[in-house]
Amino acid sequence: MKKGDKLIKVFAGNEPSVFLLREKLEDIGISVLVKNDSSSAFLLTVPVAIELFISESDLEQAEPIIREFILNNQGFYHDRIK
């Protein structure tokens, strides 16, 4: 990611799915930011979803990978690329 790039959320899901998708994107040279809302740890609950962000400039390259990932795992993920 370059300084000043706009980050966009492209996926949200459980930890294993987010890290698997992150690996697929990083394999093609796309930098990824994973955000986990740790505030729920204070309530002793599991976070609803972990979010995955990429630079807006990488969206065109990442979109086919994300769509394929979601289609191959249909039924498990609800937060899809917009």
GROMACS elastic network, one bead per residue, 0.5 to 0.9 nm:
[ bonds ]
;  ai    aj funct       b0    kb
    1     4     6  0.85884   500
    1     5     6  0.67945   500
    1     7     6  0.89471   500
    1    30     6  0.79812   500
    1    31     6  0.57374   500
    1    32     6  0.78869   500
    1    54     6  0.78661   500
    1    55     6  0.63191   500
    1    58     6  0.89866   500
    2     5     6  0.56315   500
    2    55     6  0.81226   500
    3     6     6  0.89124   500
    4     7     6  0.89922   500
    5    55     6  0.58137   500
    5    56     6  0.69240   500
    5    57     6  0.74731   500
    6    54     6  0.83286   500
    6    55     6  0.56641   500
    6    56     6  0.56140   500
    6    57     6  0.79660   500
    7    33     6  0.85351   500
    7    53     6  0.59684   500
    7    54     6  0.54275   500
    7    56     6  0.57611   500
    7    57     6  0.88596   500
    8    52     6  0.83742   500
    8    53     6  0.52345   500
    8    54     6  0.56524   500
    8    55     6  0.62303   500
    8    56     6  0.59362   500
    8    59     6  0.85213   500
    9    12     6  0.78172   500
    9    51     6  0.67306   500
    9    52     6  0.57411   500
    9    54     6  0.66999   500
    9    55     6  0.89457   500
    9    81     6  0.77832   500
    9    82     6  0.89288   500
   10    51     6  0.78345   500
   10    52     6  0.60203   500
   10    53     6  0.57540   500
   10    54     6  0.70588   500
   10    59     6  0.84581   500
   10    63     6  0.85707   500
   10    66     6  0.78010   500
   10    79     6  0.82201   500
   10    80     6  0.68060   500
   10    82     6  0.73829   500
   11    18     6  0.75381   500
   11    21     6  0.87567   500
   11    50     6  0.83853   500
   11    51     6  0.59137   500
   11    52     6  0.52280   500
   11    53     6  0.72548   500
   11    66     6  0.79259   500
   11    77     6  0.86898   500
   11    78     6  0.88677   500
   11    79     6  0.59349   500
   11    80     6  0.57829   500
   11    81     6  0.62106   500
   12    17     6  0.86405   500
   12    18     6  0.68771   500
   12    49     6  0.56348   500
   12    50     6  0.53515   500
   12    52     6  0.60259   500
   12    77     6  0.76369   500
   12    78     6  0.78649   500
   12    79     6  0.55362   500
   12    80     6  0.75438   500
   13    16     6  0.82738   500
   13    17     6  0.62678   500
   13    18     6  0.59749   500
   13    48     6  0.79020   500
   13    50     6  0.54251   500
   13    51     6  0.67270   500
   13    52     6  0.85396   500
   13    76     6  0.83288   500
   13    77     6  0.61829   500
   13    78     6  0.77636   500
   13    79     6  0.72477   500
   14    17     6  0.56206   500
   14    18     6  0.62373   500
   14    19     6  0.87380   500
   14    47     6  0.85032   500
   14    48     6  0.78053   500
   14    49     6  0.55619   500
   14    50     6  0.59547   500
   14    51     6  0.87668   500
   14    77     6  0.85707   500
   15    18     6  0.52497   500
   15    19     6  0.61522   500
   15    20     6  0.85571   500
   15    36     6  0.88816   500
   15    49     6  0.77740   500
   15    50     6  0.63002   500
   16    19     6  0.53052   500
   16    20     6  0.61201   500
   16    21     6  0.86986   500
   17    20     6  0.50920   500
   17    21     6  0.62079   500
   17    22     6  0.84845   500
   17    77     6  0.88243   500
   18    21     6  0.52445   500
   18    22     6  0.60283   500
   18    23     6  0.86541   500
   18    34     6  0.78837   500
   18    50     6  0.69062   500
   18    51     6  0.73630   500
   18    52     6  0.66803   500
   19    23     6  0.61824   500
   19    24     6  0.87305   500
   19    34     6  0.84157   500
   19    52     6  0.88398   500
   20    23     6  0.52093   500
   20    24     6  0.64926   500
   20    25     6  0.88906   500
   21    24     6  0.50648   500
   21    25     6  0.62854   500
   21    26     6  0.85813   500
   21    52     6  0.86603   500
   21    65     6  0.82983   500
   21    66     6  0.73370   500
   21    69     6  0.71257   500
   22    25     6  0.52052   500
   22    26     6  0.60576   500
   22    27     6  0.84996   500
   22    30     6  0.87561   500
   22    31     6  0.84519   500
   22    32     6  0.64085   500
   22    33     6  0.85238   500
   22    34     6  0.82108   500
   22    52     6  0.75739   500
   23    26     6  0.50989   500
   23    27     6  0.60301   500
   23    28     6  0.89137   500
   24    27     6  0.51759   500
   24    28     6  0.69500   500
   24    30     6  0.89015   500
   24    65     6  0.74223   500
   24    66     6  0.88229   500
   25    28     6  0.54879   500
   25    29     6  0.66278   500
   25    30     6  0.53148   500
   25    31     6  0.73296   500
   25    32     6  0.74647   500
   25    62     6  0.66771   500
   25    65     6  0.71910   500
   25    66     6  0.82653   500
   26    31     6  0.59168   500
   26    32     6  0.71011   500
   27    30     6  0.73890   500
   28    61     6  0.87366   500
   28    62     6  0.85243   500
   30    54     6  0.74623   500
   30    55     6  0.83586   500
   30    58     6  0.66834   500
   30    61     6  0.83241   500
   30    62     6  0.74271   500
   31    53     6  0.87977   500
   31    54     6  0.64395   500
   31    55     6  0.76123   500
   31    58     6  0.85036   500
   32    52     6  0.67941   500
   32    53     6  0.58041   500
   32    54     6  0.50628   500
   32    55     6  0.78320   500
   33    51     6  0.82608   500
   33    52     6  0.58396   500
   33    53     6  0.50117   500
   33    54     6  0.63102   500
   33    55     6  0.89503   500
   34    50     6  0.70384   500
   34    51     6  0.57237   500
   34    53     6  0.62822   500
   34    54     6  0.89590   500
   35    38     6  0.88457   500
   35    50     6  0.58791   500
   35    51     6  0.50561   500
   35    52     6  0.63582   500
   35    53     6  0.77759   500
   36    39     6  0.87707   500
   36    47     6  0.73761   500
   36    49     6  0.73456   500
   36    51     6  0.64277   500
   36    52     6  0.89328   500
   37    40     6  0.65925   500
   37    41     6  0.83778   500
   37    47     6  0.63661   500
   37    48     6  0.84335   500
   37    49     6  0.79380   500
   37    50     6  0.70479   500
   37    51     6  0.85574   500
   38    41     6  0.53992   500
   38    42     6  0.77734   500
   38    46     6  0.89189   500
   38    47     6  0.71445   500
   39    42     6  0.57869   500
   39    43     6  0.75732   500
   39    47     6  0.83216   500
   40    43     6  0.51852   500
   40    44     6  0.64324   500
   40    45     6  0.55967   500
   40    46     6  0.65767   500
   40    47     6  0.58773   500
   40    48     6  0.87319   500
   41    45     6  0.58789   500
   41    46     6  0.70215   500
   41    47     6  0.76817   500
   42    45     6  0.77071   500
   43    46     6  0.87392   500
   45    48     6  0.87780   500
   46    49     6  0.85777   500
   47    50     6  0.71125   500
   53    56     6  0.89682   500
   54    57     6  0.82914   500
   54    58     6  0.67126   500
   54    59     6  0.72057   500
   54    62     6  0.85645   500
   55    58     6  0.53769   500
   55    59     6  0.68581   500
   56    59     6  0.53077   500
   56    60     6  0.83310   500
   57    60     6  0.72957   500
   57    61     6  0.85440   500
   58    61     6  0.55248   500
   58    62     6  0.60755   500
   58    63     6  0.85016   500
   59    63     6  0.56902   500
   60    63     6  0.54774   500
   60    64     6  0.78554   500
   61    64     6  0.69781   500
   61    65     6  0.79517   500
   62    65     6  0.54361   500
   62    66     6  0.62272   500
   62    67     6  0.86835   500
   63    66     6  0.51410   500
   63    67     6  0.60399   500
   63    68     6  0.85135   500
   63    81     6  0.78521   500
   64    67     6  0.51515   500
   64    68     6  0.60426   500
   64    69     6  0.84746   500
   65    68     6  0.52428   500
   65    69     6  0.61091   500
   65    70     6  0.86859   500
   66    69     6  0.50614   500
   66    70     6  0.62113   500
   66    71     6  0.86160   500
   66    80     6  0.86211   500
   66    81     6  0.75245   500
   67    70     6  0.51670   500
   67    71     6  0.61018   500
   67    72     6  0.85324   500
   67    80     6  0.82853   500
   67    81     6  0.76017   500
   68    71     6  0.50887   500
   68    72     6  0.60074   500
   68    73     6  0.85067   500
   69    72     6  0.52447   500
   69    73     6  0.62412   500
   69    74     6  0.84775   500
   70    73     6  0.51189   500
   70    74     6  0.57029   500
   70    75     6  0.86981   500
   70    76     6  0.83523   500
   70    77     6  0.69760   500
   70    78     6  0.89732   500
   70    80     6  0.75424   500
   71    74     6  0.50483   500
   71    75     6  0.87435   500
   73    76     6  0.59693   500
   73    77     6  0.72380   500
   74    77     6  0.65117   500
   74    78     6  0.86449   500
   75    78     6  0.76322   500
   77    80     6  0.73931   500
   79    82     6  0.87936   500
